[in-house]
């Protein structure tokens, strides 16, 4: 179960990375892929963006979110592993 949590955290981190990369290139924001990436990541990105507003034109919220997801997933996975699940 712990391994599954780590894999899901990695997949979500990749989705966030895809959103970041999408913001660097000209992609239609109304395309289904762009809308999906925005809809899936915005509920997590918005609170992080409110805590850490852009500095010098750079949005550091994706970094904060990815680090947070990885830390939380590692703690949960370790708990499952130590419980024998």
C-alpha positions in Angstrom: 0.0 0.0 0.0 2.9 2.4 0.8 4.3 1.8 -2.7 1.0 2.7 -4.3 0.9 6.0 -2.4 4.4 6.9 -3.5 3.5 6.1 -7.1 0.3 8.2 -7.0 2.3 11.1 -5.5 4.8 10.8 -8.3 2.0 10.8 -10.9 0.4 13.9 -9.4 3.8 15.6 -9.3 4.2 14.8 -13.0 0.8 16.4 -13.7 1.9 19.5 -11.9 5.1 19.5 -13.9 3.1 19.2 -17.1 1.1 22.2 -16.1 4.3 24.2 -15.5 5.7 23.2 -18.8 2.3 24.1 -20.5 2.6 27.6 -19.0 5.9 28.1 -20.7 4.7 27.3 -24.3 1.8 28.6 -26.3 -1.0 26.2 -25.8 -4.7 26.9 -26.1 -5.9 27.3 -22.6 -9.3 26.0 -23.7 -8.0 22.7 -25.0 -9.2 19.6 -23.2 -5.7 18.8 -22.0 -5.0 22.3 -20.6 -8.4 22.3 -18.9 -7.8 18.9 -17.4 -4.4 19.9 -16.0 -5.8 23.2 -14.6 -8.8 21.5 -13.0 -6.8 18.7 -11.4 -4.0 20.9 -10.0 -5.7 24.2 -9.2 -7.3 23.0 -5.9 -3.8 22.3 -4.6 -1.9 25.1 -6.3 -4.2 28.0 -5.2 -3.6 27.7 -1.5 0.1 27.4 -2.0 0.1 30.4 -4.3 -1.8 32.4 -1.6 0.9 31.4 1.0 3.8 32.2 -1.3 2.9 34.9 -3.9 5.0 35.2 -7.1 8.5 36.7 -6.4 10.3 38.5 -9.3 7.8 37.1 -11.8 8.3 33.5 -10.8 5.6 31.3 -9.3 7.2 29.0 -6.7 4.0 27.3 -5.7 4.6 24.3 -7.9 7.9 23.6 -6.1 6.2 24.0 -2.7 3.3 21.7 -3.7 5.6 19.0 -5.2 7.9 19.0 -2.1 4.8 18.9 0.2 3.2 16.0 -1.7 6.4 14.0 -1.7 6.9 14.6 2.1 3.3 13.7 3.0 3.4 10.6 0.7 6.7 9.4 2.3 5.3 9.8 5.8 2.1 7.9 4.9 4.0 5.2 3.0 6.3 4.7 6.0 3.4 4.4 8.3 1.8 1.8 6.1 5.1 -0.1 5.8 5.7 -0.1 9.5 2.1 -1.3 10.1 2.8 -4.2 7.8 0.3 -3.1 5.1 
